Amino acid sequence: MRLVASAGVRRHRVVRGRRSRPDARFYAGAGKLSEIGTAAEDLNAAFVVFNHELSPAQARNVEKALGGGRRVLDRTELILEIFSQRARTAEGKLQVELARLQHLSTRLVRGWTHLERQRGGLGATGGPGEKQIELDRRYLSQRVRVLKDRIHALEKRRHVQRRARARREVLSVSIVGYTNAGKSTLFNALAHAGAYAADQLFATLDTTTRRIWLKDAGHVALSDTVGFIRQLPHDLVAAFRATLEETVQADLLLHVVDASSPAREAQAADVEKVLEEIGAGGVPRILVWNKIDAALTGRELAPAVERDQYGRITRVFVSARTGAGLDGLREAIAEFARGRAGERAATAALAQSIQH
């Protein structure tokens, strides 16, 4: 599981199971939990990770049942841990901390608290216990309020920047896609930028925007955004609202798909689902199949541009790493910009004729 590796935790053993529905007490059944416990004992494991969302009660019950001071993480907590390690800018760190505290607030129940462990991250020691729970709640409430105020200030600044771009009629293009699809590599190739790019999940958490010049289109504001993933935790979506706003307000989305992934169709569908959830479902988009130099299709994918029945470009095949197909992508963006400019000119002419 790449999420576990991305968090810096060495995976020792995978225990799989199937149930028609989760067990109310442990999520996994009693027999499967015993199997997990045996594996944890044999390996002297410090962490047990569930690739599912656990309720606070289920996580607490599993931890008590396993014993040995082992920390139980569900999918959301694991992703939050990765985000806390990846955040580089002040804005990214604020948003990650807000997401962690909002998620943690649901875990402060019946005297069971992970606040001290969450503060310390992976590998930290146990919490202070039941007598601290009211202090924990007060701390969380106050800190969440401070973080929201700071993020709101950043949100206002982004809004001012977007209005300035709109007044200058600068096309806004956001790169979106599943995590590790090559978004930052594509951004660097198009913008000649130095955004951090790595072969790891959630390498980018902070939106980076650069102005680029395209022939016949003029200036374009190109933004690199955080990657999406299946079952993206709602706490993260809420906390990263200021960052995701760039996606919602964009004129055009470049939906990057990893052509080399066997799960590319499912990943693309997951991204589309998240775009709908954040209110970006109606934003025009171009599908960008990246990594065609490594595609697992049984045949070599060549740089190409596909159009729909109306002649509009719908998909572009590129390799951000080698540069293959990037000219076609630039032309696709420029073509969209020309069409948008034409629509605006027609609207303005219609409005002027009505006034007269």
Contacts in CASP RR format, 6 or more apart in sequence:
PFRMAT RR
TARGET T0000
AUTHOR 0000-0000-0000
METHOD contacts of the structure
MODEL  1
MRLVASAGVRRHRVVRGRRSRPDARFYAGAGKLSEIGTAAEDLNAAFVVF
NHELSPAQARNVEKALGGGRRVLDRTELILEIFSQRARTAEGKLQVELAR
LQHLSTRLVRGWTHLERQRGGLGATGGPGEKQIELDRRYLSQRVRVLKDR
IHALEKRRHVQRRARARREVLSVSIVGYTNAGKSTLFNALAHAGAYAADQ
LFATLDTTTRRIWLKDAGHVALSDTVGFIRQLPHDLVAAFRATLEETVQA
DLLLHVVDASSPAREAQAADVEKVLEEIGAGGVPRILVWNKIDAALTGRE
LAPAVERDQYGRITRVFVSARTGAGLDGLREAIAEFARGRAGERAATAAL
AQSIQH
1 11 0 8 1.000
1 14 0 8 1.000
1 49 0 8 1.000
1 51 0 8 1.000
2 180 0 8 1.000
2 201 0 8 1.000
3 51 0 8 1.000
3 75 0 8 1.000
3 78 0 8 1.000
3 79 0 8 1.000
3 82 0 8 1.000
3 201 0 8 1.000
4 11 0 8 1.000
4 49 0 8 1.000
4 78 0 8 1.000
5 11 0 8 1.000
6 82 0 8 1.000
6 200 0 8 1.000
6 201 0 8 1.000
6 202 0 8 1.000
7 78 0 8 1.000
7 81 0 8 1.000
7 82 0 8 1.000
7 85 0 8 1.000
7 122 0 8 1.000
8 85 0 8 1.000
8 122 0 8 1.000
9 47 0 8 1.000
9 49 0 8 1.000
9 122 0 8 1.000
12 39 0 8 1.000
12 43 0 8 1.000
12 45 0 8 1.000
13 39 0 8 1.000
13 43 0 8 1.000
15 32 0 8 1.000
15 35 0 8 1.000
15 36 0 8 1.000
15 39 0 8 1.000
17 28 0 8 1.000
17 32 0 8 1.000
19 28 0 8 1.000
19 29 0 8 1.000
22 28 0 8 1.000
22 52 0 8 1.000
22 58 0 8 1.000
23 29 0 8 1.000
23 30 0 8 1.000
24 58 0 8 1.000
25 57 0 8 1.000
25 58 0 8 1.000
25 61 0 8 1.000
26 33 0 8 1.000
26 58 0 8 1.000
26 61 0 8 1.000
26 62 0 8 1.000
26 65 0 8 1.000
27 50 0 8 1.000
27 52 0 8 1.000
27 54 0 8 1.000
27 55 0 8 1.000
27 58 0 8 1.000
27 62 0 8 1.000
28 36 0 8 1.000
28 50 0 8 1.000
28 62 0 8 1.000
33 62 0 8 1.000
33 65 0 8 1.000
33 66 0 8 1.000
36 48 0 8 1.000
36 66 0 8 1.000
37 48 0 8 1.000
37 66 0 8 1.000
39 45 0 8 1.000
40 48 0 8 1.000
40 66 0 8 1.000
40 70 0 8 1.000
45 70 0 8 1.000
46 70 0 8 1.000
46 71 0 8 1.000
46 123 0 8 1.000
47 70 0 8 1.000
47 71 0 8 1.000
47 72 0 8 1.000
47 73 0 8 1.000
47 122 0 8 1.000
47 123 0 8 1.000
48 62 0 8 1.000
48 66 0 8 1.000
48 70 0 8 1.000
48 71 0 8 1.000
48 72 0 8 1.000
48 73 0 8 1.000
49 72 0 8 1.000
49 73 0 8 1.000
49 74 0 8 1.000
49 78 0 8 1.000
50 62 0 8 1.000
50 72 0 8 1.000
50 73 0 8 1.000
50 74 0 8 1.000
50 75 0 8 1.000
51 75 0 8 1.000
52 74 0 8 1.000
52 75 0 8 1.000
53 74 0 8 1.000
53 75 0 8 1.000
53 76 0 8 1.000
53 231 0 8 1.000
53 233 0 8 1.000
54 62 0 8 1.000
54 72 0 8 1.000
54 74 0 8 1.000
56 106 0 8 1.000
56 107 0 8 1.000
56 109 0 8 1.000
56 112 0 8 1.000
57 109 0 8 1.000
59 72 0 8 1.000
59 74 0 8 1.000
59 107 0 8 1.000
60 109 0 8 1.000
60 110 0 8 1.000
60 112 0 8 1.000
62 72 0 8 1.000
63 69 0 8 1.000
63 70 0 8 1.000
63 71 0 8 1.000
63 72 0 8 1.000
66 72 0 8 1.000
69 126 0 8 1.000
71 117 0 8 1.000
71 123 0 8 1.000
73 81 0 8 1.000
75 231 0 8 1.000
75 233 0 8 1.000
76 103 0 8 1.000
76 233 0 8 1.000
76 235 0 8 1.000
77 103 0 8 1.000
79 202 0 8 1.000
79 229 0 8 1.000
79 232 0 8 1.000
79 233 0 8 1.000
79 236 0 8 1.000
80 96 0 8 1.000
80 99 0 8 1.000
80 100 0 8 1.000
80 103 0 8 1.000
80 233 0 8 1.000
80 235 0 8 1.000
80 236 0 8 1.000
81 121 0 8 1.000
81 122 0 8 1.000
82 201 0 8 1.000
82 202 0 8 1.000
83 96 0 8 1.000
83 99 0 8 1.000
83 202 0 8 1.000
83 205 0 8 1.000
83 236 0 8 1.000
84 96 0 8 1.000
84 97 0 8 1.000
84 100 0 8 1.000
84 121 0 8 1.000
86 202 0 8 1.000
86 203 0 8 1.000
86 204 0 8 1.000
86 205 0 8 1.000
87 93 0 8 1.000
87 95 0 8 1.000
87 96 0 8 1.000
87 205 0 8 1.000
87 206 0 8 1.000
88 196 0 8 1.000
88 205 0 8 1.000
88 206 0 8 1.000
89 206 0 8 1.000
91 151 0 8 1.000
91 154 0 8 1.000
91 206 0 8 1.000
91 242 0 8 1.000
91 243 0 8 1.000
92 205 0 8 1.000
92 206 0 8 1.000
92 243 0 8 1.000
94 147 0 8 1.000
94 150 0 8 1.000
94 151 0 8 1.000
94 154 0 8 1.000
95 151 0 8 1.000
95 205 0 8 1.000
95 239 0 8 1.000
95 240 0 8 1.000
95 242 0 8 1.000
95 243 0 8 1.000
96 205 0 8 1.000
96 239 0 8 1.000
97 143 0 8 1.000
97 147 0 8 1.000
98 144 0 8 1.000
98 147 0 8 1.000
98 148 0 8 1.000
98 151 0 8 1.000
98 239 0 8 1.000
99 233 0 8 1.000
99 235 0 8 1.000
99 236 0 8 1.000
99 238 0 8 1.000
99 239 0 8 1.000
99 240 0 8 1.000
100 118 0 8 1.000
100 235 0 8 1.000
101 140 0 8 1.000
101 143 0 8 1.000
101 144 0 8 1.000
101 147 0 8 1.000
102 144 0 8 1.000
102 235 0 8 1.000
102 238 0 8 1.000
102 239 0 8 1.000
103 233 0 8 1.000
103 235 0 8 1.000
104 114 0 8 1.000
104 115 0 8 1.000
104 118 0 8 1.000
104 140 0 8 1.000
105 137 0 8 1.000
105 140 0 8 1.000
105 144 0 8 1.000
107 113 0 8 1.000
107 114 0 8 1.000
108 115 0 8 1.000
108 133 0 8 1.000
108 136 0 8 1.000
108 137 0 8 1.000
108 140 0 8 1.000
111 129 0 8 1.000
111 130 0 8 1.000
111 133 0 8 1.000
112 130 0 8 1.000
113 127 0 8 1.000
113 128 0 8 1.000
113 129 0 8 1.000
113 130 0 8 1.000
113 132 0 8 1.000
113 133 0 8 1.000
113 136 0 8 1.000
114 126 0 8 1.000
114 127 0 8 1.000
115 127 0 8 1.000
115 128 0 8 1.000
115 132 0 8 1.000
115 136 0 8 1.000
115 139 0 8 1.000
115 140 0 8 1.000
116 124 0 8 1.000
116 125 0 8 1.000
116 126 0 8 1.000
116 127 0 8 1.000
116 128 0 8 1.000
117 123 0 8 1.000
117 124 0 8 1.000
117 125 0 8 1.000
117 126 0 8 1.000
117 127 0 8 1.000
118 124 0 8 1.000
151 239 0 8 1.000
151 241 0 8 1.000
151 242 0 8 1.000
152 242 0 8 1.000
154 242 0 8 1.000
155 241 0 8 1.000
155 242 0 8 1.000
155 245 0 8 1.000
158 242 0 8 1.000
158 245 0 8 1.000
158 246 0 8 1.000
159 245 0 8 1.000
162 172 0 8 1.000
162 249 0 8 1.000
165 172 0 8 1.000
165 221 0 8 1.000
168 219 0 8 1.000
169 341 0 8 1.000
169 344 0 8 1.000
170 211 0 8 1.000
170 219 0 8 1.000
170 220 0 8 1.000
170 221 0 8 1.000
171 217 0 8 1.000
171 219 0 8 1.000
171 220 0 8 1.000
171 221 0 8 1.000
171 251 0 8 1.000
171 252 0 8 1.000
171 333 0 8 1.000
171 336 0 8 1.000
171 337 0 8 1.000
171 340 0 8 1.000
172 220 0 8 1.000
172 221 0 8 1.000
172 223 0 8 1.000
172 246 0 8 1.000
172 249 0 8 1.000
172 250 0 8 1.000
172 251 0 8 1.000
172 252 0 8 1.000
173 220 0 8 1.000
173 221 0 8 1.000
173 222 0 8 1.000
173 223 0 8 1.000
173 250 0 8 1.000
173 251 0 8 1.000
173 252 0 8 1.000
173 253 0 8 1.000
173 254 0 8 1.000
173 333 0 8 1.000
174 222 0 8 1.000
174 223 0 8 1.000
174 225 0 8 1.000
174 246 0 8 1.000
174 247 0 8 1.000
174 250 0 8 1.000
174 252 0 8 1.000
174 253 0 8 1.000
174 254 0 8 1.000
175 183 0 8 1.000
175 186 0 8 1.000
175 187 0 8 1.000
175 222 0 8 1.000
175 223 0 8 1.000
175 224 0 8 1.000
175 225 0 8 1.000
175 253 0 8 1.000
175 254 0 8 1.000
175 256 0 8 1.000
176 183 0 8 1.000
176 225 0 8 1.000
176 227 0 8 1.000
176 228 0 8 1.000
176 247 0 8 1.000
176 253 0 8 1.000
176 254 0 8 1.000
176 255 0 8 1.000
176 256 0 8 1.000
176 271 0 8 1.000
176 275 0 8 1.000
176 280 0 8 1.000
176 285 0 8 1.000
177 183 0 8 1.000
177 227 0 8 1.000
177 228 0 8 1.000
177 255 0 8 1.000
177 256 0 8 1.000
177 257 0 8 1.000
177 267 0 8 1.000
177 271 0 8 1.000
178 227 0 8 1.000
178 228 0 8 1.000
178 229 0 8 1.000
178 256 0 8 1.000
178 257 0 8 1.000
178 258 0 8 1.000
178 261 0 8 1.000
178 267 0 8 1.000
178 268 0 8 1.000
178 270 0 8 1.000
178 271 0 8 1.000
179 201 0 8 1.000
179 202 0 8 1.000
179 203 0 8 1.000
179 227 0 8 1.000
179 228 0 8 1.000
179 229 0 8 1.000
180 199 0 8 1.000
180 200 0 8 1.000
180 201 0 8 1.000
180 203 0 8 1.000
180 258 0 8 1.000
181 227 0 8 1.000
181 256 0 8 1.000
181 257 0 8 1.000
181 258 0 8 1.000
181 261 0 8 1.000
181 267 0 8 1.000
181 290 0 8 1.000
181 291 0 8 1.000
182 197 0 8 1.000
182 256 0 8 1.000
182 258 0 8 1.000
182 290 0 8 1.000
182 291 0 8 1.000
182 320 0 8 1.000
183 204 0 8 1.000
183 224 0 8 1.000
183 225 0 8 1.000
183 227 0 8 1.000
183 256 0 8 1.000
184 195 0 8 1.000
184 196 0 8 1.000
184 197 0 8 1.000
184 203 0 8 1.000
184 204 0 8 1.000
184 224 0 8 1.000
185 197 0 8 1.000
185 290 0 8 1.000
185 320 0 8 1.000
185 321 0 8 1.000
186 254 0 8 1.000
186 256 0 8 1.000
186 288 0 8 1.000
186 290 0 8 1.000
186 318 0 8 1.000
186 320 0 8 1.000
187 193 0 8 1.000
187 195 0 8 1.000
187 197 0 8 1.000
187 208 0 8 1.000
187 210 0 8 1.000
187 222 0 8 1.000
187 224 0 8 1.000
188 194 0 8 1.000
188 195 0 8 1.000
188 197 0 8 1.000
188 320 0 8 1.000
189 320 0 8 1.000
189 323 0 8 1.000
189 326 0 8 1.000
190 212 0 8 1.000
190 222 0 8 1.000
190 326 0 8 1.000
190 329 0 8 1.000
190 330 0 8 1.000
191 210 0 8 1.000
191 212 0 8 1.000
191 222 0 8 1.000
192 212 0 8 1.000
193 208 0 8 1.000
193 210 0 8 1.000
195 204 0 8 1.000
195 208 0 8 1.000
195 224 0 8 1.000
196 203 0 8 1.000
196 204 0 8 1.000
197 203 0 8 1.000
197 204 0 8 1.000
201 229 0 8 1.000
202 226 0 8 1.000
202 227 0 8 1.000
202 229 0 8 1.000
204 224 0 8 1.000
204 225 0 8 1.000
204 226 0 8 1.000
204 227 0 8 1.000
205 226 0 8 1.000
205 243 0 8 1.000
206 226 0 8 1.000
206 243 0 8 1.000
207 223 0 8 1.000
207 224 0 8 1.000
207 225 0 8 1.000
207 226 0 8 1.000
207 243 0 8 1.000
207 246 0 8 1.000
208 223 0 8 1.000
208 224 0 8 1.000
209 221 0 8 1.000
209 222 0 8 1.000
209 223 0 8 1.000
209 224 0 8 1.000
209 246 0 8 1.000
210 221 0 8 1.000
210 222 0 8 1.000
211 219 0 8 1.000
211 220 0 8 1.000
211 221 0 8 1.000
211 222 0 8 1.000
212 219 0 8 1.000
212 220 0 8 1.000
212 222 0 8 1.000
213 219 0 8 1.000
213 220 0 8 1.000
214 220 0 8 1.000
214 330 0 8 1.000
214 333 0 8 1.000
214 334 0 8 1.000
214 337 0 8 1.000
215 330 0 8 1.000
215 334 0 8 1.000
216 334 0 8 1.000
216 337 0 8 1.000
216 338 0 8 1.000
217 333 0 8 1.000
217 334 0 8 1.000
217 337 0 8 1.000
217 338 0 8 1.000
218 337 0 8 1.000
220 333 0 8 1.000
220 337 0 8 1.000
223 246 0 8 1.000
223 247 0 8 1.000
223 250 0 8 1.000
225 243 0 8 1.000
225 244 0 8 1.000
225 246 0 8 1.000
225 247 0 8 1.000
226 240 0 8 1.000
226 243 0 8 1.000
226 244 0 8 1.000
228 270 0 8 1.000
228 271 0 8 1.000
228 274 0 8 1.000
229 270 0 8 1.000
230 266 0 8 1.000
230 267 0 8 1.000
230 270 0 8 1.000
232 274 0 8 1.000
237 244 0 8 1.000
237 274 0 8 1.000
237 277 0 8 1.000
237 278 0 8 1.000
241 278 0 8 1.000
244 278 0 8 1.000
244 280 0 8 1.000
247 253 0 8 1.000
247 275 0 8 1.000
247 278 0 8 1.000
247 280 0 8 1.000
247 283 0 8 1.000
248 278 0 8 1.000
248 279 0 8 1.000
248 280 0 8 1.000
248 283 0 8 1.000
250 280 0 8 1.000
250 283 0 8 1.000
251 283 0 8 1.000
251 284 0 8 1.000
251 340 0 8 1.000
252 283 0 8 1.000
252 284 0 8 1.000
252 285 0 8 1.000
252 286 0 8 1.000
252 333 0 8 1.000
252 336 0 8 1.000
253 275 0 8 1.000
253 280 0 8 1.000
253 283 0 8 1.000
253 284 0 8 1.000
253 285 0 8 1.000
253 286 0 8 1.000
254 285 0 8 1.000
254 286 0 8 1.000
254 288 0 8 1.000
254 329 0 8 1.000
254 333 0 8 1.000
255 268 0 8 1.000
255 271 0 8 1.000
255 272 0 8 1.000
255 285 0 8 1.000
255 286 0 8 1.000
255 287 0 8 1.000
255 288 0 8 1.000
256 288 0 8 1.000
256 290 0 8 1.000
257 264 0 8 1.000
257 267 0 8 1.000
257 268 0 8 1.000
257 287 0 8 1.000
257 288 0 8 1.000
257 289 0 8 1.000
257 290 0 8 1.000
258 264 0 8 1.000
258 267 0 8 1.000
258 290 0 8 1.000
258 291 0 8 1.000
259 289 0 8 1.000
259 290 0 8 1.000
259 291 0 8 1.000
259 292 0 8 1.000
259 294 0 8 1.000
259 295 0 8 1.000
259 297 0 8 1.000
259 301 0 8 1.000
259 317 0 8 1.000
260 291 0 8 1.000
260 294 0 8 1.000
260 295 0 8 1.000
260 296 0 8 1.000
261 267 0 8 1.000
261 296 0 8 1.000
262 296 0 8 1.000
264 289 0 8 1.000
268 287 0 8 1.000
272 281 0 8 1.000
275 281 0 8 1.000
275 283 0 8 1.000
284 336 0 8 1.000
286 313 0 8 1.000
286 314 0 8 1.000
286 315 0 8 1.000
286 316 0 8 1.000
286 329 0 8 1.000
286 332 0 8 1.000
286 333 0 8 1.000
286 336 0 8 1.000
287 314 0 8 1.000
287 315 0 8 1.000
287 316 0 8 1.000
288 315 0 8 1.000
288 316 0 8 1.000
288 318 0 8 1.000
288 329 0 8 1.000
289 295 0 8 1.000
289 301 0 8 1.000
289 315 0 8 1.000
289 316 0 8 1.000
289 317 0 8 1.000
289 318 0 8 1.000
290 318 0 8 1.000
290 319 0 8 1.000
290 320 0 8 1.000
291 319 0 8 1.000
291 320 0 8 1.000
291 321 0 8 1.000
292 300 0 8 1.000
292 301 0 8 1.000
292 302 0 8 1.000
292 303 0 8 1.000
292 317 0 8 1.000
292 318 0 8 1.000
292 319 0 8 1.000
292 324 0 8 1.000
293 319 0 8 1.000
293 321 0 8 1.000
293 322 0 8 1.000
293 324 0 8 1.000
295 301 0 8 1.000
301 317 0 8 1.000
302 317 0 8 1.000
303 317 0 8 1.000
303 318 0 8 1.000
303 319 0 8 1.000
303 324 0 8 1.000
303 325 0 8 1.000
303 328 0 8 1.000
304 316 0 8 1.000
304 317 0 8 1.000
304 325 0 8 1.000
305 313 0 8 1.000
305 315 0 8 1.000
305 316 0 8 1.000
305 317 0 8 1.000
305 328 0 8 1.000
305 331 0 8 1.000
305 332 0 8 1.000
306 313 0 8 1.000
306 314 0 8 1.000
306 315 0 8 1.000
306 316 0 8 1.000
306 317 0 8 1.000
307 313 0 8 1.000
307 314 0 8 1.000
308 314 0 8 1.000
313 332 0 8 1.000
313 335 0 8 1.000
313 336 0 8 1.000
316 325 0 8 1.000
316 328 0 8 1.000
316 329 0 8 1.000
316 332 0 8 1.000
317 325 0 8 1.000
318 324 0 8 1.000
318 325 0 8 1.000
318 326 0 8 1.000
318 328 0 8 1.000
318 329 0 8 1.000
319 325 0 8 1.000
320 326 0 8 1.000
END
